Every structure is written in C-alpha cells, then in structure tokens.
C-alpha cells in the first residue's frame, strides 16, 4: 500500500502497536477491496446498507482517492510483522460543495473497540473543515448502536430520517474552530493551494 507520511496521524494503541491514518491512493485499491471482503455480513450491511460482498470497480476507484473538495477516503493501518495492514477507512463526499458532505466510517470487525472509528471520524471532520465544507452529515441504521453512540459523543445531532424508519440522520456544523487536528488537515490546504495555482 502507498504512504503519505507528510499527511498522517499516528498514535499508539493500547496493545503498544502503532496505528496510522492517512489519505488513500490508487495503490491502496487491492487492500481496500480485501478489507470489504473480510467484513462480516452485519458489518458490511451497517456500512453499505445492502448485502454487497465487494466493491464495484467504480466504487473502488472512488474509495482509492482523496480530493478534499469532492471525495475523500482516509485509511487506518497498523503494522503487523513489518507489513502495513488496513484495519479501517472513512469517506466523505461533498454534495454540494461547500455546503455539506456525507460521511461513512468502517472498521474491521476484529479492530472495533480500539478507538479507530473515533479517530477516523475526527480526522475526516478536520479535513472537511480545512477544505471549506460547512456541515458534515450521515445516515446510520437505527440498530447501529456503536455508530450512533460515537456520533452522539462527538456532538452530532440525530434526527429521524424523512424517508425511512430504518435510518437516523446525524449531522453537525463545522463552523466552530478546529481542535486537536493532525497533519492530515494540512493535506486539504495543500490540495486547495495546488488547485488555485493550477488555475492562476
């Protein structure tokens, strides 16, 4: 898998190992597909709201890039026997930019409960805020107590979904100043600066 060490959030897990969150690259496509295939049916349904067993080529391409004003995918990895192993990922899609973005978080079954989901979502918020996005939103299954608990703990407002009783709509404003953001936030600023220079 590829690495972008300049834009990464690294921390030590309770077991002494080191986890890293970084932007996805096209070189990560195979690992992303393997992660999705490894999930239990319940975890895949919680993330994709269907019985999908693997990502389509179109979705895989989308999940393998990080463009702060469009689609962003962040990957959480750990080192195991000297090898980078993908254990979680989070995405947002700006629609429309800059008013809002939709987010989703996924953590491998055996790595749930280690704080990886919370760290992914926090970095996603920081990146979206740095990219100028005003609000972050998502849809969560009503029985997904783990994700609903995380959203509540991180200040999201939950409301009934207007079209289905199976979901709750969670959202929070990104207007407040950023706190505790990792170098990943600079990735958005760097991408925006590069885009401005290209159009100058």
Backbone torsions as a table, in degrees:
resi	resn	phi	psi	omega
1	UNK	NA	152.0	-179.9
2	UNK	-78.0	165.2	178.2
3	UNK	-135.1	149.7	173.0
4	UNK	-131.9	74.6	-171.2
5	UNK	-61.5	-27.5	-179.2
6	UNK	-66.9	-27.0	179.8
7	UNK	-120.6	77.7	-176.7
8	UNK	-145.3	153.4	174.3
9	UNK	-117.5	112.0	-178.3
10	UNK	-114.6	139.9	176.9
11	UNK	-152.4	164.4	-177.5
12	UNK	-97.2	130.6	178.9
13	UNK	-79.8	168.7	-178.4
14	UNK	-62.3	-28.2	-179.9
15	UNK	-84.1	4.8	178.8
16	UNK	93.5	-12.0	178.2
17	UNK	-74.7	167.2	-179.9
18	UNK	-111.6	131.6	175.0
19	UNK	-110.9	149.1	-178.8
20	UNK	-134.3	136.5	172.0
21	UNK	-114.7	131.1	-176.6
22	UNK	-148.9	164.9	176.1
23	UNK	-67.7	147.1	176.4
24	UNK	-75.8	154.7	174.3
25	UNK	-132.8	163.5	177.6
26	UNK	-56.0	-26.9	179.4
27	UNK	-67.1	-13.4	-178.2
28	UNK	-89.7	-2.4	-171.9
29	UNK	-54.8	-45.9	-177.4
30	UNK	-63.7	-40.9	179.6
31	UNK	-68.1	-36.9	177.9
32	UNK	-64.1	-44.3	178.2
33	UNK	-62.4	-41.6	179.0
34	UNK	-63.0	-38.6	178.1
35	UNK	-62.1	-47.1	-179.2
36	UNK	-61.8	-43.4	-179.6
37	UNK	-64.3	-28.9	-175.7
38	UNK	-79.8	-13.1	-176.2
39	UNK	-69.9	151.9	171.3
40	UNK	-69.5	156.7	177.6
41	UNK	-54.8	-36.6	-179.8
42	UNK	-65.5	-41.8	-179.9
43	UNK	-68.8	-39.4	177.4
44	UNK	-63.8	-39.9	180.0
45	UNK	-66.8	-38.8	179.4
46	UNK	-62.3	-33.1	-179.0
47	UNK	-86.2	-44.9	-171.2
48	UNK	-106.9	-4.9	178.2
49	UNK	59.6	29.6	178.8
50	UNK	-159.1	176.8	179.5
51	UNK	-89.3	21.9	-178.7
52	UNK	-53.3	137.9	-180.0
53	UNK	-105.6	-20.5	175.6
54	UNK	-155.2	164.6	-178.1
55	UNK	-82.0	142.5	173.1
56	UNK	-69.0	161.2	177.5
57	UNK	-55.2	-37.1	-179.4
58	UNK	-66.7	-45.1	179.2
59	UNK	-69.0	-36.4	179.4
60	UNK	-64.0	-40.7	177.1
61	UNK	-63.8	-39.5	-179.8
62	UNK	-67.4	-37.5	-179.3
63	UNK	-77.9	-6.3	-176.7
64	UNK	-106.9	27.4	179.9
65	UNK	-143.1	165.6	179.0
66	UNK	-143.2	99.6	178.9
67	UNK	-124.5	98.0	-166.6
68	UNK	-52.8	-29.7	-180.0
69	UNK	-92.3	4.1	179.7
70	UNK	-131.7	-92.9	179.9
71	UNK	-117.4	136.1	178.0
72	UNK	-129.6	136.1	172.3
73	UNK	-127.2	125.1	176.0
74	UNK	-109.1	140.7	-178.5
75	UNK	-115.6	139.0	173.5
76	UNK	-106.8	125.7	-178.1
77	UNK	-128.9	158.0	172.7
78	UNK	-132.7	160.0	176.4
79	UNK	-95.5	127.7	176.1
80	UNK	-134.1	115.3	-178.2
81	UNK	54.3	43.1	177.1
82	UNK	76.4	7.5	-176.9
83	UNK	-117.9	138.0	177.3
84	UNK	-76.0	122.9	-177.7
85	UNK	-117.8	128.6	179.4
86	UNK	-79.6	123.6	-176.6
87	UNK	-122.0	-4.1	179.3
88	UNK	-173.2	163.0	176.1
89	UNK	-156.7	158.1	178.3
90	UNK	-143.0	143.9	-179.0
91	UNK	-131.3	153.1	161.6
92	UNK	-136.2	152.5	176.2
93	UNK	-127.2	119.9	-179.3
94	UNK	-78.8	119.3	-176.2
95	UNK	-159.6	99.3	-5.9
96	UNK	-89.7	154.0	175.0
97	UNK	-80.2	137.1	3.2
98	UNK	-101.1	11.9	-172.3
99	UNK	-63.3	-41.0	-172.8
100	UNK	-159.8	164.3	170.1
101	UNK	-142.6	150.0	175.3
102	UNK	-98.2	137.0	-177.5
103	UNK	-121.8	161.9	172.6
104	UNK	-154.6	148.4	-178.2
105	UNK	-130.5	141.7	179.4
106	UNK	-139.9	133.4	176.2
107	UNK	-130.8	135.4	178.8
108	UNK	-53.9	143.6	-173.7
109	UNK	-53.1	-45.3	-176.0
110	UNK	-73.7	-9.7	179.9
111	UNK	-108.2	4.2	177.0
112	UNK	-71.4	146.0	-178.6
113	UNK	90.3	7.3	179.9
114	UNK	-105.6	7.5	179.9
115	UNK	83.2	6.9	-176.8
116	UNK	-71.0	-40.6	179.2
117	UNK	-61.2	-42.8	179.5
118	UNK	-63.7	-42.4	-179.4
119	UNK	-66.3	-39.8	177.3
120	UNK	-61.5	-47.6	-177.4
121	UNK	-65.2	-39.8	178.3
122	UNK	-61.8	-44.1	178.9
123	UNK	-66.0	-35.8	177.9
124	UNK	-63.0	-43.3	177.3
125	UNK	-60.9	-45.7	-179.0
126	UNK	-61.0	-41.9	-179.3
127	UNK	-67.4	-43.5	179.3
128	UNK	-63.6	-42.3	179.0
129	UNK	-62.3	-44.7	-180.0
130	UNK	-64.6	-27.4	178.6
131	UNK	-82.2	-2.9	177.3
132	UNK	92.8	9.7	180.0
133	UNK	-77.9	138.6	-170.6
134	UNK	-91.6	-24.5	-173.7
135	UNK	-151.5	142.7	178.2
136	UNK	-119.4	133.8	-173.4
137	UNK	-138.4	161.6	177.1
138	UNK	-162.5	164.0	175.5
139	UNK	-111.7	133.3	-177.1
140	UNK	-130.7	135.2	175.7
141	UNK	-60.8	140.8	-175.8
142	UNK	-62.2	-25.8	-179.9
143	UNK	-92.4	2.2	179.0
144	UNK	-84.9	75.7	-173.8
145	UNK	-64.0	-32.5	-179.7
146	UNK	-64.0	-47.5	-179.0
147	UNK	-70.0	-37.7	178.0
148	UNK	-66.4	-38.4	177.1
149	UNK	-64.9	-40.5	177.8
150	UNK	-63.4	-46.5	-179.7
151	UNK	-60.3	-43.5	179.3
152	UNK	-62.2	-44.5	-178.7
153	UNK	-64.0	-26.6	-178.1
154	UNK	-98.3	12.8	171.1
155	UNK	89.9	15.9	179.0
156	UNK	-81.3	144.7	174.0
157	UNK	-93.4	130.0	-179.2
158	UNK	-107.6	133.8	177.9
159	UNK	-135.0	159.4	175.8
160	UNK	-62.3	140.5	177.1
161	UNK	-71.3	135.0	-175.7
162	UNK	-69.2	-16.4	-174.0
163	UNK	-117.0	-14.6	-176.2
164	UNK	-151.4	136.3	176.7
165	UNK	-77.3	-6.4	-179.7
166	UNK	-77.9	-17.0	-173.1
167	UNK	-123.9	156.8	164.7
168	UNK	-116.9	147.2	177.2
169	UNK	-100.2	121.9	179.6
170	UNK	-114.0	144.1	-176.3
171	UNK	-158.8	154.4	170.8
172	UNK	-152.5	151.9	178.2
173	UNK	-77.9	147.1	175.4
174	UNK	-106.3	20.0	-177.2
175	UNK	-74.5	-26.2	-177.2
176	UNK	-70.8	154.2	-179.6
177	UNK	-59.4	148.3	179.2
178	UNK	-69.7	145.5	177.9
179	UNK	-135.3	132.6	173.6
180	UNK	62.5	31.4	-178.9
181	UNK	-79.4	145.5	179.1
182	UNK	-85.8	177.7	176.4
183	UNK	-59.9	-12.0	177.8
184	UNK	-59.7	-32.0	179.3
185	UNK	-61.0	-31.9	179.1
186	UNK	-68.1	-21.8	176.9
187	UNK	-60.9	-43.3	178.7
188	UNK	-63.6	-44.4	-178.6
189	UNK	-64.5	-38.8	178.7
190	UNK	-66.3	-40.9	178.9
191	UNK	-64.7	-41.0	179.5
192	UNK	-66.5	-39.0	178.1
193	UNK	-64.4	-41.2	178.4
194	UNK	-64.0	-39.2	179.1
195	UNK	-66.0	-40.3	179.0
196	UNK	-65.2	-39.4	-179.8
197	UNK	-67.5	-34.5	-177.8
198	UNK	-69.8	-28.0	-178.5
199	UNK	-97.7	-2.6	-178.2
200	UNK	-72.5	NA	NA
